[in-house]
Amino acid sequence: MDDRKSDTDESDAEQTRGVTSVLRRVLPIGAAFAFGYLFGKRSEGTPVVDEMGMKPSEIEVPDAVEKALERENEQKERGEQDEQESQTERDSKAEQAESNRDESASEVTAFSAPVTHGMPMFGFGTYELEDYDQCVESVKTAIETGYRHIDTAEGYDNESAVGDAIAESDVSRDELFVATKVSPENLDFDHVLTSAEESLERLGLDYVDLLYVHWPTGEYEADDTLEAFAELREEGLIREIGVSNFTVELLQEAVETAEEPIFANQVEMHPMLQQNDLREFCAQDDVDVELVAYSPIARGDVADIPELRAVAEKHDATPTQVSLAWCREKGVTTIPKATGREHIQENWRSLGVELDEEDIEKIDAIDREERLVDPDRAPWN
Ligand SMILES: NC(=O)c1ccc[n+]([C@@H]2O[C@H](COP(=O)([O-])OP(=O)(O)OC[C@H]3O[C@@H](n4cnc5c(N)ncnc54)[C@H](OP(=O)(O)O)[C@@H]3O)[C@@H](O)[C@H]2O)c1
């Protein structure tokens, strides 16, 4: 119906446009011709008739002119009215969108992450946010959304951007939990100290909340490396000591060797790699190490897991949110990485997803061992 109506309007308009356009071109010619005819002053060389290819006798009658001009004026007025209406409509839509945005922003920021021993259990990963401007923008968006735990590494080549985003954000340093990592080639005693100082300089911070051994490879030697970490902690340059990609055996060795407690082990974990042994080991009273899950949404692959899709549907959530909520249920901190506001907020909203026992059992039963980060140098290879 609407289509037909607009088709008809369009053909009327076209006819009118046709007549009007002819008249617009013809009227001045007619006037000039009449003027010249009556007063004998038709200027030489004025190509009035030639240009139009018409003789004066073919010029349209004034009645048609008036009618057409009237119709054109009416249409013009209607158009202006329409234009005004659609402008009002656009304004009101923009207002609505703005208010929706405010609502959804406050709905998003209303959540807060649980905290374990001072560490917010929901953090922001920054691996592959290498473009300076993009990294600053993403980290600022994350902080604005509510993230208070930021994970970086000297190897990510973005500590300066992370530091600048922190400095530019409205949140004070002491409200944030910042973690970085020492690369394998810098894990001998002296290099740990210089590497940590350089990270702090790039981050523009006096201390980091958590400094990890990125991989137990390269220059890593439990006693030498961890002694340097302990010294940094004593000097107040780092608040906590972390390790990453440590197996049960390596973690046991680290816990027994270190003069200061090992606070966290950061490993890959998601419903396709559930890390049952490590979780059990970390939870032991004499170990008491936090588990931090990297790649907690399996870099987007969780979207294809049927069990997660089913649970997501039940909770009107996304599989990504379910994966993050499941890790939380297991007492594990997650640090999903995202670039744009949409993903950043979607992930943050996982804090509002409450799984029940049936959901958790369903996800626990996923029997897959799919590791995404699996370099040859990894201790499990
Ligand atoms: N210690 C280690 O050895 C180690 C290893 C790997 C990672 N990490 C740390 O852990 C963090 C997270 O791990 P990760 O980056 O490997 O993987 P991840 O967080 O599981 O996944 C990140 C990927 O998922 C996409 N994504 C984010 N939110 C999404 C959403 N709601 N829906 C669909 N796709 C979404 C991202 O795309 P967009 O970017 O386009 O949003 C990105 O491609 C890293 O950034 C890093 O800080 C540590």
The ligand as an SDF file (V2000), in Angstrom:
LIG
                    3D

 48 52  0  0  0  0  0  0  0  0999 V2000
   49.8600  -15.6890   29.5030 N   0  0  0  0  0  0  0  0  0  0  0  0
   49.7800  -16.0270   28.2490 C   0  0  0  0  0  0  0  0  0  0  0  0
   50.6140  -16.7540   27.7040 O   0  0  0  0  0  0  0  0  0  0  0  0
   48.6210  -15.5390   27.4470 C   0  0  0  0  0  0  0  0  0  0  0  0
   48.3040  -16.1420   26.2150 C   0  0  0  0  0  0  0  0  0  0  0  0
   47.2110  -15.6580   25.5270 C   0  0  0  0  0  0  0  0  0  0  0  0
   46.4680  -14.6200   26.0580 C   0  0  0  0  0  0  0  0  0  0  0  0
   46.7860  -14.0270   27.2210 N   0  0  0  0  0  0  0  0  0  0  0  0
   46.0260  -12.9040   27.8070 C   0  0  0  0  0  0  0  0  0  0  0  0
   44.6540  -13.2860   27.8690 O   0  0  0  0  0  0  0  0  0  0  0  0
   43.8800  -12.3430   27.1270 C   0  0  0  0  0  0  0  0  0  0  0  0
   42.6620  -13.0130   26.5060 C   0  0  0  0  0  0  0  0  0  0  0  0
   43.0270  -14.1040   25.6770 O   0  0  0  0  0  0  0  0  0  0  0  0
   42.9690  -14.0530   24.0820 P   0  0  0  0  0  0  0  0  0  0  0  0
   43.1180  -12.6660   23.6070 O   0  0  0  0  0  0  0  0  0  0  0  0
   43.9420  -15.0650   23.6270 O   0  0  0  0  0  0  0  0  0  0  0  0
   41.5470  -14.6460   23.7240 O   0  0  0  0  0  0  0  0  0  0  0  0
   40.0230  -14.3440   24.1150 P   0  0  0  0  0  0  0  0  0  0  0  0
   39.9260  -13.2900   25.1210 O   0  0  0  0  0  0  0  0  0  0  0  0
   39.4280  -15.6820   24.4350 O   0  0  0  0  0  0  0  0  0  0  0  0
   39.3950  -13.9050   22.7350 O   0  0  0  0  0  0  0  0  0  0  0  0
   39.6910  -12.7110   22.0880 C   0  0  0  0  0  0  0  0  0  0  0  0
   39.0410  -12.7670   20.7230 C   0  0  0  0  0  0  0  0  0  0  0  0
   37.6250  -12.9150   20.8750 O   0  0  0  0  0  0  0  0  0  0  0  0
   36.9650  -11.8470   20.2290 C   0  0  0  0  0  0  0  0  0  0  0  0
   35.8470  -11.4230   21.0660 N   0  0  0  0  0  0  0  0  0  0  0  0
   35.8910  -10.7130   22.2080 C   0  0  0  0  0  0  0  0  0  0  0  0
   34.6740  -10.5580   22.7110 N   0  0  0  0  0  0  0  0  0  0  0  0
   33.8200  -11.1770   21.8790 C   0  0  0  0  0  0  0  0  0  0  0  0
   32.4270  -11.3300   21.8630 C   0  0  0  0  0  0  0  0  0  0  0  0
   31.6760  -10.8570   22.8350 N   0  0  0  0  0  0  0  0  0  0  0  0
   31.8800  -12.0260   20.8430 N   0  0  0  0  0  0  0  0  0  0  0  0
   32.6400  -12.5410   19.8630 C   0  0  0  0  0  0  0  0  0  0  0  0
   33.9790  -12.4160   19.8100 N   0  0  0  0  0  0  0  0  0  0  0  0
   34.5690  -11.7290   20.8210 C   0  0  0  0  0  0  0  0  0  0  0  0
   37.9840  -10.7470   20.1010 C   0  0  0  0  0  0  0  0  0  0  0  0
   37.6540   -9.9830   18.9770 O   0  0  0  0  0  0  0  0  0  0  0  0
   37.7780   -8.3860   18.9710 P   0  0  0  0  0  0  0  0  0  0  0  0
   39.1610   -8.0860   19.4470 O   0  0  0  0  0  0  0  0  0  0  0  0
   37.5110   -8.0560   17.5700 O   0  0  0  0  0  0  0  0  0  0  0  0
   36.7390   -7.8380   19.9090 O   0  0  0  0  0  0  0  0  0  0  0  0
   39.2590  -11.5320   19.9150 C   0  0  0  0  0  0  0  0  0  0  0  0
   39.3910  -11.9280   18.5710 O   0  0  0  0  0  0  0  0  0  0  0  0
   44.8770  -11.8080   26.1170 C   0  0  0  0  0  0  0  0  0  0  0  0
   44.4290  -10.6360   25.4980 O   0  0  0  0  0  0  0  0  0  0  0  0
   46.0840  -11.6460   26.9850 C   0  0  0  0  0  0  0  0  0  0  0  0
   45.9700  -10.4880   27.7900 O   0  0  0  0  0  0  0  0  0  0  0  0
   47.8630  -14.4900   27.9390 C   0  0  0  0  0  0  0  0  0  0  0  0
  1  2  1  0
  2  3  2  0
  2  4  1  0
  4  5  1  0
  4 48  2  0
  5  6  2  0
  6  7  1  0
  7  8  2  0
  8  9  1  0
  8 48  1  0
  9 10  1  0
  9 46  1  0
 10 11  1  0
 11 12  1  0
 11 44  1  0
 12 13  1  0
 13 14  1  0
 14 15  2  0
 14 16  1  0
 14 17  1  0
 17 18  1  0
 18 19  2  0
 18 20  1  0
 18 21  1  0
 21 22  1  0
 22 23  1  0
 23 24  1  0
 23 42  1  0
 24 25  1  0
 25 26  1  0
 25 36  1  0
 26 27  1  0
 26 35  1  0
 27 28  2  0
 28 29  1  0
 29 30  1  0
 29 35  2  0
 30 31  1  0
 30 32  2  0
 32 33  1  0
 33 34  2  0
 34 35  1  0
 36 37  1  0
 36 42  1  0
 37 38  1  0
 38 39  2  0
 38 40  1  0
 38 41  1  0
 42 43  1  0
 44 45  1  0
 44 46  1  0
 46 47  1  0
M  CHG  2   8   1  16  -1
M  END
$$$$
